[in-house]
C-alpha cells in the first residue's frame, strides 16, 4: 500500500510538472516582442507583466529569457501615477536593479497629509500606495539626503499606523472599512 501510495504521489507530481510546463510555455508565447504580457494600450500591461514576472520568479526562472525581457520592458516604462511607478520599481529592485534615482522622484510625491502616498499627486494618501512605496524604499535601500536618512520611511510608517482601522486591518482609503487586499499589502 505504501509503495502504491508513493507511486501515485510521484505520478501526480509528474503530471503537475507537465501542467506547469504547459502553462509556462503558453505564457512565453503570449509575451509581446517588446517584453510585456498585456495590452500596451492600458495599465493592464503593467499589472499583467508584473504578475507573470512574479510567477516566473516563484518557479526560480529569473534567468529565463522571457523573464529578463519582461524586466527590460518594465525598466523602459514610466508611470505618472505613484502606485504603478512604485510597483514597477519594487519589481526591478527585487531583481537587484538599482532604482534609487527613479525612486527619488516617487518619494518626492509624499503627501503633506500625514506622510503617506496617494495614487497620484492629486489624490490623498492611501494605505495600498503608501505600503507599495514603502516596500520599494525598503527593497532598494533608499535613504533621504541630509541628517534624517529615514524620514520618508518613518513618515510613511506613521501614516500607516494612523490609517489602521479599529479591527486591526486597513481599507483602500482612510475612510474605508478593512479589506483583505489592503490589509495584506500593508502587512
Residue frames as qw, qx, qy, qz and C-alpha x, y, z in Angstrom:
[[0.000, 0.887, 0.462, 0.000, 0.00, 0.00, 0.00],
 [0.312, -0.791, 0.109, 0.515, 2.84, 2.40, 0.91],
 [0.408, -0.147, 0.609, 0.665, 4.64, 1.62, -2.32],
 [0.206, 0.596, 0.685, 0.366, 1.44, 2.17, -4.32],
 [0.135, -0.921, -0.290, 0.221, 0.77, 5.46, -2.47],
 [0.356, -0.605, 0.317, 0.637, 4.28, 6.73, -3.28],
 [0.357, 0.163, 0.704, 0.592, 3.77, 5.77, -6.91],
 [0.089, 0.806, 0.566, 0.147, 0.51, 7.75, -7.04],
 [0.241, -0.879, -0.038, 0.410, 2.19, 10.82, -5.43],
 [0.408, -0.343, 0.518, 0.669, 5.07, 10.58, -7.88],
 [0.290, 0.440, 0.716, 0.457, 2.66, 10.31, -10.80],
 [0.028, -0.914, -0.399, 0.067, 0.72, 13.38, -9.59],
 [0.337, -0.736, 0.183, 0.558, 3.94, 15.36, -9.18],
 [0.387, -0.054, 0.638, 0.663, 4.99, 14.49, -12.72],
 [0.174, 0.649, 0.654, 0.349, 1.61, 15.42, -14.20],
 [0.175, -0.917, -0.219, 0.283, 1.57, 18.66, -12.17],
 [0.389, -0.514, 0.376, 0.666, 5.01, 19.46, -13.50],
 [0.316, 0.256, 0.702, 0.585, 3.82, 18.80, -17.05],
 [0.023, 0.844, 0.529, 0.082, 0.84, 21.09, -16.49],
 [0.287, -0.832, 0.021, 0.475, 3.08, 23.83, -15.12],
 [0.395, -0.240, 0.554, 0.692, 5.43, 23.48, -18.08],
 [0.245, 0.556, 0.695, 0.385, 2.45, 23.66, -20.42],
 [0.071, -0.933, -0.348, 0.056, 1.21, 26.94, -18.87],
 [0.378, -0.674, 0.239, 0.589, 4.68, 28.43, -18.71],
 [0.383, 0.078, 0.660, 0.642, 5.04, 27.65, -22.40],
 [0.113, 0.769, 0.596, 0.202, 1.66, 29.27, -23.02],
 [0.221, -0.912, -0.110, 0.327, 2.78, 32.41, -21.18],
 [0.443, -0.377, 0.445, 0.681, 6.06, 32.53, -23.09],
 [0.291, 0.350, 0.691, 0.562, 4.08, 32.50, -26.32],
 [0.038, -0.865, -0.498, -0.048, 1.79, 35.28, -25.08],
 [0.390, -0.636, 0.008, 0.666, 4.64, 37.72, -24.49],
 [0.438, 0.892, 0.074, -0.085, 4.80, 40.65, -26.88],
 [0.770, 0.395, -0.102, 0.491, 8.03, 41.16, -28.82],
 [0.072, 0.748, -0.245, 0.613, 8.76, 44.23, -26.68],
 [0.294, 0.169, -0.794, 0.505, 8.61, 42.12, -23.49],
 [0.405, -0.121, 0.397, -0.815, 5.22, 42.90, -21.94],
 [0.020, -0.176, -0.984, -0.017, 2.43, 40.46, -21.14],
 [0.181, 0.591, 0.612, -0.494, -0.62, 42.65, -21.54],
 [0.358, 0.784, 0.426, 0.275, -2.39, 45.21, -23.60],
 [0.483, -0.043, -0.061, 0.873, 0.12, 48.04, -24.08],
 [0.058, -0.556, -0.327, -0.762, -2.74, 50.47, -24.63],
 [0.526, -0.709, -0.086, -0.462, -3.72, 50.43, -20.96],
 [0.291, -0.662, 0.581, -0.373, -2.49, 49.85, -17.42],
 [0.963, -0.106, 0.175, -0.177, -3.24, 46.11, -17.60],
 [0.729, 0.537, -0.358, 0.228, 0.07, 45.76, -19.40],
 [0.000, -0.601, 0.608, -0.519, 1.90, 46.67, -16.19],
 [0.710, -0.288, 0.425, -0.483, -0.31, 44.51, -13.98],
 [0.972, 0.203, -0.010, -0.120, -0.12, 41.50, -16.30],
 [0.592, 0.581, -0.463, 0.312, 3.64, 41.82, -16.81],
 [0.220, -0.557, 0.600, -0.530, 4.24, 42.12, -13.07],
 [0.853, -0.151, 0.310, -0.392, 2.06, 39.07, -12.40],
 [0.932, 0.327, -0.149, 0.038, 3.79, 36.88, -15.00],
 [0.349, 0.638, -0.542, 0.422, 7.26, 38.04, -13.90],
 [0.473, -0.469, 0.542, -0.512, 6.35, 37.19, -10.30],
 [0.961, 0.039, 0.138, -0.236, 5.16, 33.76, -11.42],
 [0.760, 0.501, -0.349, 0.221, 8.40, 33.10, -13.32],
 [0.014, 0.630, -0.577, 0.520, 10.35, 34.25, -10.26],
 [0.724, -0.334, 0.397, -0.455, 8.37, 31.92, -7.99],
 [0.986, 0.152, 0.067, -0.016, 9.44, 28.98, -10.17],
 [0.617, -0.534, 0.367, 0.447, 13.09, 30.06, -10.00],
 [0.661, 0.480, 0.420, 0.395, 13.17, 31.26, -13.60],
 [0.115, -0.892, 0.013, 0.437, 15.00, 34.57, -13.14],
 [0.282, -0.428, 0.604, 0.610, 17.47, 33.66, -15.87],
 [0.495, 0.490, 0.707, 0.123, 14.66, 32.80, -18.30],
 [0.243, 0.135, 0.372, 0.886, 14.76, 34.98, -21.42],
 [0.188, -0.664, -0.559, -0.459, 11.08, 35.84, -21.12],
 [0.504, -0.733, -0.339, 0.308, 11.54, 36.97, -17.52],
 [0.460, -0.318, 0.119, 0.820, 14.53, 39.10, -18.44],
 [0.112, 0.347, 0.497, 0.787, 12.65, 40.62, -21.41],
 [0.314, -0.776, -0.525, -0.152, 9.76, 41.49, -19.09],
 [0.503, -0.649, -0.155, 0.549, 12.16, 43.30, -16.76],
 [0.350, -0.032, 0.324, 0.878, 13.71, 45.18, -19.66],
 [0.073, -0.594, -0.561, -0.572, 10.24, 46.27, -20.76],
 [0.441, -0.783, -0.414, 0.143, 9.35, 47.36, -17.21],
 [0.524, -0.406, 0.004, 0.749, 12.57, 49.34, -16.94],
 [0.211, 0.186, 0.413, 0.866, 11.61, 51.38, -20.02],
 [0.196, -0.706, -0.603, -0.315, 8.18, 52.34, -18.68],
 [0.094, 0.047, -0.373, 0.922, 7.29, 55.49, -16.77],
 [0.237, -0.627, -0.726, -0.157, 4.03, 55.90, -14.93],
 [0.059, -0.523, 0.084, -0.846, 2.69, 59.23, -13.77],
 [0.717, -0.563, -0.104, -0.399, 0.61, 57.56, -11.09],
 [0.197, -0.665, 0.649, -0.314, 2.55, 56.81, -7.95],
 [0.836, -0.150, 0.465, -0.248, 1.16, 53.34, -7.36],
 [0.901, 0.431, 0.040, 0.036, 2.13, 51.96, -10.78],
 [0.364, 0.766, -0.447, 0.284, 5.58, 53.55, -10.71],
 [0.421, -0.562, 0.626, -0.340, 6.20, 52.13, -7.22],
 [0.931, 0.045, 0.327, -0.156, 5.03, 48.65, -8.32],
 [0.758, 0.610, -0.173, 0.152, 7.43, 48.78, -11.25],
 [0.121, 0.750, -0.540, 0.362, 10.36, 50.00, -9.14],
 [0.690, -0.399, 0.519, -0.308, 9.67, 47.37, -6.48],
 [0.959, 0.232, 0.159, -0.022, 9.78, 44.59, -9.09],
 [0.590, 0.690, -0.301, 0.292, 13.04, 45.91, -10.51],
 [0.202, -0.702, 0.554, -0.399, 14.58, 46.35, -7.04],
 [0.864, -0.216, 0.394, -0.225, 13.59, 42.79, -6.13],
 [0.907, 0.383, 0.033, 0.171, 15.61, 41.70, -9.16],
 [0.706, -0.366, 0.075, 0.602, 18.65, 43.56, -7.87],
 [0.406, 0.592, 0.246, 0.652, 18.45, 46.54, -10.20],
 [0.264, -0.259, -0.274, 0.888, 19.47, 49.97, -8.97],
 [0.005, 0.705, 0.590, 0.392, 16.30, 52.07, -8.92],
 [0.360, -0.512, -0.374, 0.684, 17.41, 54.74, -6.45],
 [0.073, -0.092, 0.220, 0.968, 17.38, 57.62, -8.95],
 [0.315, -0.340, -0.623, -0.630, 13.88, 56.79, -10.17],
 [0.457, -0.531, -0.691, 0.178, 12.64, 56.09, -6.67],
 [0.243, -0.252, -0.241, 0.905, 13.70, 59.55, -5.58],
 [0.212, -0.130, -0.334, -0.909, 11.12, 61.06, -7.93],
 [0.527, -0.442, -0.680, -0.253, 8.45, 58.84, -6.33],
 [0.472, -0.404, -0.541, 0.566, 9.48, 59.75, -2.78],
 [0.075, -0.029, -0.001, 0.997, 9.17, 63.42, -3.72],
 [0.391, -0.355, -0.529, -0.665, 5.44, 62.72, -4.20],
 [0.329, -0.310, -0.784, 0.426, 4.99, 62.09, -0.47],
 [0.194, -0.740, -0.411, -0.496, 1.90, 63.95, 0.68],
 [0.041, 0.340, -0.438, 0.831, 1.78, 66.51, 3.44],
 [0.670, -0.369, -0.159, -0.624, -1.48, 64.94, 4.70],
 [0.821, -0.457, 0.271, -0.210, 0.28, 62.72, 7.18],
 [0.248, -0.609, 0.728, 0.195, 3.28, 61.32, 5.31],
 [0.717, 0.181, 0.673, 0.007, 1.58, 58.80, 3.07],
 [0.041, -0.214, 0.626, 0.749, 1.40, 58.47, -0.69],
 [0.626, 0.429, 0.350, -0.549, -1.66, 58.72, -2.91],
 [0.775, 0.384, 0.479, 0.150, -2.44, 57.05, -6.21],
 [0.497, 0.547, 0.132, 0.660, -1.18, 60.25, -7.82],
 [0.265, -0.003, -0.294, 0.918, -0.16, 63.67, -6.58],
 [0.345, -0.295, -0.207, -0.867, -3.79, 64.76, -6.96],
 [0.740, -0.371, -0.507, -0.240, -5.05, 62.06, -4.56],
 [0.479, -0.701, 0.381, -0.364, -4.91, 61.92, -0.80],
 [0.036, 0.435, -0.893, 0.111, -2.71, 59.28, 0.78],
 [0.895, -0.095, -0.113, -0.422, -3.98, 55.72, 0.87],
 [0.708, -0.473, 0.522, -0.043, -2.70, 52.55, 2.54],
 [0.907, 0.262, 0.290, 0.159, -2.08, 50.50, -0.62],
 [0.511, 0.783, -0.117, 0.334, 0.03, 53.11, -2.40],
 [0.271, -0.830, 0.418, -0.252, 1.87, 54.02, 0.80],
 [0.836, -0.301, 0.458, 0.001, 2.68, 50.37, 1.54],
 [0.847, 0.439, 0.174, 0.243, 3.88, 49.77, -2.02],
 [0.268, 0.862, -0.251, 0.348, 6.16, 52.83, -1.98],
 [0.522, -0.693, 0.455, -0.200, 7.44, 51.79, 1.45],
 [0.931, -0.021, 0.345, 0.117, 8.27, 48.31, 0.10],
 [0.674, 0.653, 0.004, 0.347, 10.16, 49.87, -2.82],
 [0.096, -0.880, 0.348, -0.308, 12.05, 52.16, -0.42],
 [0.729, -0.493, 0.464, -0.102, 12.99, 49.22, 1.76],
 [0.923, 0.190, 0.291, 0.163, 13.91, 46.81, -1.06],
 [0.575, 0.735, -0.039, 0.358, 16.04, 49.38, -2.89],
 [0.658, -0.269, -0.241, 0.661, 17.91, 50.64, 0.16],
 [0.131, 0.730, 0.188, 0.644, 16.75, 54.20, -0.47],
 [0.429, -0.525, -0.409, 0.611, 17.77, 56.82, 2.11],
 [0.109, 0.962, 0.230, 0.094, 16.90, 60.50, 2.25],
 [0.484, 0.497, -0.211, 0.689, 19.56, 63.18, 1.97],
 [0.214, -0.705, 0.191, -0.649, 20.66, 65.14, 4.99],
 [0.057, -0.344, 0.775, -0.527, 20.59, 64.32, 8.64],
 [0.669, 0.059, 0.506, -0.542, 17.31, 62.34, 8.50],
 [0.104, 0.282, -0.841, -0.449, 18.06, 59.39, 6.18],
 [0.022, -0.276, -0.960, -0.028, 14.86, 57.52, 7.13],
 [0.232, 0.219, 0.236, -0.918, 12.49, 60.48, 7.08],
 [0.551, 0.105, -0.435, -0.704, 10.29, 59.31, 4.17],
 [0.490, -0.062, -0.869, -0.013, 10.16, 55.77, 5.56],
 [0.110, -0.208, -0.709, 0.665, 9.23, 56.89, 9.08],
 [0.353, 0.193, 0.063, -0.913, 6.55, 59.27, 7.79],
 [0.580, 0.049, -0.626, -0.519, 5.03, 56.51, 5.64],
 [0.397, -0.130, -0.875, 0.242, 5.04, 54.08, 8.59],
 [0.068, 0.214, 0.505, -0.833, 3.38, 56.69, 10.82],
 [0.489, 0.116, -0.254, -0.827, 0.72, 57.24, 8.16],
 [0.571, -0.036, -0.781, -0.250, 0.01, 53.50, 8.04],
 [0.222, -0.172, -0.795, 0.537, -0.23, 53.26, 11.83],
 [0.238, 0.238, 0.271, -0.902, -2.72, 56.14, 11.86],
 [0.529, 0.153, -0.436, -0.712, -4.68, 54.65, 8.96],
 [0.223, -0.033, -0.972, 0.058, -5.19, 51.30, 10.67],
 [0.560, -0.424, -0.320, -0.636, -8.83, 50.59, 11.47],
 [0.520, -0.475, 0.476, -0.526, -10.03, 49.59, 14.92],
 [0.974, 0.001, 0.110, -0.198, -10.49, 45.99, 13.75],
 [0.649, -0.459, 0.499, 0.345, -6.75, 45.81, 13.00],
 [0.645, 0.337, 0.533, 0.432, -7.00, 45.97, 9.21],
 [0.060, -0.413, 0.191, 0.889, -6.71, 48.63, 6.54],
 [0.560, 0.649, 0.489, -0.160, -9.06, 49.79, 3.80],
 [0.602, 0.477, 0.314, 0.558, -8.43, 51.23, 0.35],
 [0.072, 0.685, -0.037, 0.724, -8.78, 54.75, 1.77],
 [0.075, 0.165, -0.641, 0.746, -8.65, 56.17, 5.27],
 [0.542, -0.028, 0.222, -0.810, -12.46, 56.19, 5.36],
 [0.716, 0.110, -0.573, -0.384, -12.90, 52.62, 4.04],
 [0.860, -0.373, 0.262, -0.228, -13.67, 49.53, 6.02],
 [0.336, -0.520, 0.763, 0.185, -10.90, 46.97, 6.24],
 [0.883, 0.378, -0.077, -0.269, -10.44, 44.62, 3.32],
 [0.921, -0.162, 0.254, 0.245, -8.15, 41.71, 2.59],
 [0.676, 0.563, 0.069, 0.469, -6.25, 43.29, -0.32],
 [0.006, 0.873, -0.184, 0.452, -5.35, 46.47, 1.55],
 [0.702, -0.640, 0.282, -0.133, -4.50, 44.69, 4.79],
 [0.928, -0.026, 0.220, 0.300, -2.23, 42.12, 3.15],
 [0.523, 0.695, -0.026, 0.492, -0.48, 44.83, 1.13],
 [0.222, -0.853, 0.272, -0.386, 0.29, 46.78, 4.30],
 [0.835, -0.458, 0.303, -0.018, 1.36, 43.70, 6.22]]
